[in-house]
Amino acid sequence: MTTKANSPVVIVLASGRGERFIAAGGTGSKLKAMLAGKPVLERTLDAVRASGLPWHLEDIGHPGMGDSIAAAVRATPDARGWLILPGDLPLVQPETLRAVAAALGGRVNAVQPQYLGERGHPVGFAAGCHAQLSTLEGSLGASSILRSMRAIDSVADLVVDDVGVVTDIDTPEALARAEALWIERSARR
C-alpha cells in the first residue's frame, strides 16, 4: 500500500475465484488472463498507481466480496474513505479514480461513477462508512450499504467519459472486447 495524506484508499479486490469466467470457457484466473501483453490485474494496478492515490490490494482468499471489502477496510482504518475497485476492471482511467476520490465528502457518503447511464466502479465511500463496511459479509459486496445511502439521498452519481468503469472481465468474450477497447484507446494516444 502506498500512502498519501487526506486521500481515500483505493481497495483493489483480487480475492475472487473467477467462477463465471471459467464457466464461460475461460482457463485459469481471469485476473491472470493476458490483456495487451499484461495480466488483467496488472493493468488495473497500473491505473491505480498512475492515479497517485493510496491503495491496498486485497488478494487473500475470502468467502465473498463483502468479506474481502471488510478485511481491506479493517486493514486501512485511518483512511479518509475508500474506493472499492474490483481487480477485473483493467480499463479504468487514473483520472476517473481521482475524480471519484475528489467527489467524496460534503453531504454525500458515497460516489458511484456512471458511463452512458450505466453505474460502475469504483464506488467511493466516505470515512464515516467504516463501521458498515468493516462488518460486511457474503457475496453481495457493499450493495446493501449503497442502497441504504441512496434511500437517504447520500450518494452522488458521477458521470464520467470512461468505459473502463463498466468493462469488467467476467467472460472470455468480455476479455476480447476489453482487448479491442485497449487497442483502440492506445491508437488514439
C-alpha positions in Angstrom: 0.0 0.0 0.0 1.2 3.5 -0.7 0.2 6.5 1.4 -0.9 10.0 0.7 -2.4 12.1 3.4 -6.0 13.1 3.3 -6.9 10.8 0.4 -9.2 7.9 0.3 -7.6 4.5 -0.2 -8.3 2.5 -3.4 -9.2 -1.0 -2.4 -8.4 -3.4 -5.3 -10.4 -6.6 -4.8 -8.5 -9.6 -6.1 -9.8 -12.5 -3.9 -12.5 -13.9 -6.1 -12.4 -17.3 -7.8 -13.5 -16.1 -11.2 -16.1 -18.8 -11.5 -18.1 -17.0 -14.2 -15.0 -16.7 -16.3 -14.2 -20.4 -16.1 -17.9 -21.4 -16.6 -17.9 -19.3 -19.8 -15.0 -21.3 -21.2 -12.0 -19.3 -19.8 -9.0 -21.1 -18.5 -7.4 -20.2 -15.2 -7.8 -17.0 -13.2 -9.3 -14.0 -15.1 -7.0 -11.7 -13.2 -4.0 -13.6 -14.7 -5.5 -13.6 -18.2 -3.5 -11.6 -20.6 -4.7 -8.2 -21.9 -2.5 -6.5 -24.4 0.6 -8.4 -23.1 0.0 -8.0 -19.4 -2.2 -9.7 -16.8 -5.6 -8.1 -16.2 -4.8 -7.4 -12.6 -1.6 -5.7 -13.5 -3.4 -3.4 -16.0 -5.8 -2.5 -13.1 -3.0 -1.9 -10.7 -1.2 0.3 -13.4 -4.2 2.6 -13.4 -4.3 2.7 -9.6 -0.6 3.5 -9.3 -0.9 6.2 -12.0 -3.8 7.9 -10.1 -1.4 8.8 -7.3 -3.9 7.7 -4.7 -3.0 5.4 -1.8 -4.1 1.8 -2.4 -4.5 -1.6 -0.8 -4.6 -4.9 -2.7 -6.9 -7.4 -1.1 -5.8 -10.7 -2.6 -6.2 -13.1 0.3 -9.0 -15.7 -0.3 -12.3 -14.7 1.3 -15.7 -16.4 1.1 -17.3 -13.4 -0.7 -16.8 -9.9 -1.9 -18.3 -8.5 1.3 -15.7 -10.3 3.4 -12.9 -9.0 1.1 -14.1 -5.4 1.4 -14.5 -5.8 5.2 -10.9 -7.2 5.5 -9.5 -4.4 3.4 -11.3 -1.6 5.3 -10.1 -3.1 8.6 -6.6 -3.2 7.2 -6.8 0.6 6.4 -8.6 2.0 9.4 -7.2 5.5 9.2 -8.2 6.1 5.6 -10.2 9.2 4.6 -12.5 6.9 2.7 -12.4 4.0 0.3 -12.8 3.5 -3.4 -13.9 -0.1 -4.0 -12.4 -1.4 -7.3 -12.7 -5.0 -8.4 -9.4 -6.2 -9.9 -11.1 -7.2 -13.2 -11.6 -3.6 -14.4 -8.4 -3.1 -16.3 -9.6 -0.2 -18.4 -10.5 2.2 -15.6 -8.7 5.5 -16.1 -6.5 7.1 -13.4 -8.3 10.4 -13.8 -11.6 8.6 -13.0 -10.2 7.3 -9.8 -9.1 10.8 -8.9 -12.5 12.2 -9.8 -14.4 9.7 -7.6 -12.0 10.5 -4.7 -12.4 14.2 -5.1 -16.2 13.9 -5.2 -16.3 12.2 -1.7 -17.2 14.4 1.2 -19.7 17.2 1.8 -23.3 15.9 2.0 -22.6 12.6 0.3 -21.3 9.4 1.9 -20.8 7.6 -1.4 -20.0 8.3 -5.0 -20.7 6.0 -7.9 -19.4 6.6 -11.5 -21.7 6.3 -14.5 -20.8 5.8 -18.1 -23.7 6.4 -20.6 -26.2 5.8 -17.8 -24.7 2.6 -16.6 -23.5 2.5 -13.0 -20.0 1.2 -12.4 -16.9 1.1 -10.3 -15.0 2.2 -8.3 -17.7 3.1 -5.7 -16.3 5.6 -3.3 -17.3 5.6 0.4 -16.5 8.3 3.0 -14.7 7.5 6.2 -17.9 7.7 8.1 -18.9 4.4 6.5 -16.1 2.5 8.3 -18.4 0.6 10.7 -20.7 -0.6 8.0 -18.0 -1.6 5.5 -15.8 -3.3 8.1 -18.6 -5.8 9.0 -19.7 -6.8 5.5 -20.0 -10.5 4.7 -21.1 -12.6 1.8 -21.1 -12.3 -2.0 -23.0 -9.1 -2.5 -20.2 -6.7 -1.7 -21.4 -3.3 -0.4 -24.6 -3.1 -2.5 -26.8 -3.1 0.6 -24.9 -0.1 2.1 -25.1 1.8 -1.2 -28.9 1.1 -1.5 -29.5 2.4 2.0 -27.5 5.5 1.3 -29.4 6.1 -2.0 -32.6 5.9 0.1 -31.5 8.9 2.1 -30.1 10.8 -0.9 -26.5 10.4 0.3 -25.0 9.1 -3.0 -23.6 11.2 -5.8 -23.7 9.8 -9.3 -20.7 11.0 -11.1 -21.0 11.0 -14.9 -17.6 10.0 -16.5 -16.4 9.5 -20.0 -14.6 6.3 -19.1 -15.9 3.0 -20.5 -13.5 1.3 -18.0 -15.9 1.8 -15.1 -18.3 -0.7 -16.7 -15.8 -3.0 -18.5 -15.2 -6.0 -16.2 -13.7 -9.3 -17.3 -16.3 -11.9 -16.5 -16.1 -14.0 -19.7 -13.6 -14.7 -22.4 -15.8 -12.5 -24.7 -15.5 -9.6 -22.3 -11.8 -10.1 -22.3 -11.7 -9.9 -26.1 -13.9 -6.7 -26.0 -11.6 -5.2 -23.4 -8.6 -6.0 -25.6 -10.2 -4.3 -28.6 -11.0 -1.2 -26.5 -7.4 -1.2 -25.2 -6.0 -1.2 -28.7 -8.5 1.5 -29.8 -7.5 3.7 -26.9 -3.8 3.1 -27.5 -4.2 4.1 -31.1 -5.7 7.5 -30.1 -2.8 8.4 -27.8 
